[in-house]
């Protein structure tokens, strides 16, 4: 079963959490879309089917967060969200953690159903 992320379901929660901060509008725009795209790539790979250690929401969150951080370039000057600042790097990481937590919490039941049976 392929899990498809419904981005619109989470965007209001992210806007509520980050929208009132100085760089919140960037967190709510293109950067958020990039995070969802990478999270969808992670879901498409279905790593929980091959890795028995991904049997809890916490482990899935950690793995998805690592995947996103390894594949997103927060220093890319060509991207709309680029802000050359250590504050932006901190905020970018906070946005990733928040979105990943929301996604895994919402889709955990679907992931859990696809976990390999223990022998």
C-alpha positions as CSV (number, residue, x, y, z in Angstrom):
1,X,0.0,0.0,0.0
2,X,1.5,3.3,-1.1
3,X,1.1,6.1,1.5
4,X,0.4,9.5,-0.1
5,X,1.0,12.5,2.1
6,X,-1.9,15.0,2.1
7,X,0.1,18.2,2.5
8,X,-2.9,20.5,3.0
9,X,-3.8,18.6,6.2
10,X,-0.6,19.7,7.9
11,X,0.1,23.2,6.4
12,X,-2.3,25.0,8.9
13,X,-0.6,23.3,11.9
14,X,2.8,24.4,10.6
15,X,1.6,27.9,9.9
16,X,0.2,28.1,13.5
17,X,3.4,26.9,15.0
18,X,5.9,28.9,12.9
19,X,3.9,31.7,11.1
20,X,4.2,34.2,13.9
21,X,8.0,34.1,14.0
22,X,10.3,36.4,11.9
23,X,11.1,33.8,9.2
24,X,7.9,31.9,9.6
25,X,6.6,32.8,6.1
26,X,9.6,30.9,4.6
27,X,8.8,27.9,6.8
28,X,5.3,27.9,5.5
29,X,6.2,28.2,1.8
30,X,8.5,26.5,-0.6
31,X,10.7,25.0,2.2
32,X,7.7,23.2,3.6
33,X,6.8,21.8,0.2
34,X,10.4,20.5,-0.2
35,X,10.1,18.7,3.1
36,X,6.9,17.1,2.1
37,X,8.4,16.0,-1.2
38,X,11.3,14.3,0.5
39,X,9.0,12.8,3.1
40,X,7.0,11.3,0.2
41,X,10.2,9.9,-1.3
42,X,10.9,8.2,2.1
43,X,7.4,6.8,2.1
44,X,7.8,5.6,-1.5
45,X,10.9,3.6,-0.5
46,X,9.0,1.9,2.3
47,X,12.1,1.4,4.5
48,X,10.1,-0.1,7.4
49,X,9.6,-3.2,5.2
50,X,13.3,-4.0,5.1
51,X,14.6,-2.6,8.4
52,X,13.1,-4.3,11.5
53,X,14.4,-1.5,13.7
54,X,11.8,0.9,12.3
55,X,9.1,-0.7,14.4
56,X,8.1,2.3,16.5
57,X,7.0,5.9,15.6
58,X,10.1,7.2,17.2
59,X,12.4,5.1,15.0
60,X,10.4,6.1,11.9
61,X,10.6,9.8,12.8
62,X,14.4,9.5,13.3
63,X,14.9,7.7,10.0
64,X,12.6,10.1,8.0
65,X,14.3,13.2,9.6
66,X,17.8,11.8,8.7
67,X,16.6,11.1,5.1
68,X,15.2,14.7,4.8
69,X,18.3,16.4,6.3
70,X,20.6,14.3,4.1
71,X,18.7,15.3,0.9
72,X,17.7,18.9,1.5
73,X,20.1,21.7,0.8
74,X,19.2,24.5,3.2
75,X,22.2,26.6,1.9
76,X,21.1,26.6,-1.8
77,X,21.1,30.2,-2.9
78,X,18.8,29.4,-5.8
79,X,15.9,28.3,-3.5
80,X,13.2,30.7,-2.4
81,X,13.8,30.0,1.2
82,X,17.6,30.8,1.3
83,X,18.5,33.1,4.2
84,X,22.2,33.1,5.0
85,X,22.0,32.9,8.7
86,X,22.5,30.5,11.6
87,X,19.0,31.4,12.7
88,X,17.6,30.1,9.5
89,X,19.5,26.8,9.9
90,X,18.1,26.4,13.4
91,X,14.6,27.3,12.2
92,X,14.9,25.0,9.2
93,X,15.8,22.1,11.4
94,X,12.9,22.8,13.7
95,X,10.5,22.9,10.8
96,X,11.8,19.5,9.6
97,X,11.3,18.0,13.1
98,X,7.8,19.4,13.5
99,X,6.6,18.3,10.1
100,X,8.1,14.8,10.4
101,X,6.4,14.4,13.8
102,X,3.1,15.3,12.4
103,X,3.4,13.0,9.4
104,X,4.6,10.0,11.3
105,X,1.9,10.4,14.0
106,X,-0.8,10.6,11.4
107,X,0.4,7.7,9.2
108,X,1.8,5.4,11.9
109,X,-1.2,3.1,11.7
110,X,-0.6,2.6,7.9
111,X,3.1,2.0,8.5
112,X,2.4,-0.4,11.4
113,X,0.1,-2.5,9.2
114,X,2.9,-3.0,6.7
115,X,5.6,-4.0,9.2
116,X,7.1,-7.4,8.5
117,X,5.8,-10.1,10.8
118,X,8.2,-11.3,13.4
119,X,9.2,-14.9,13.0
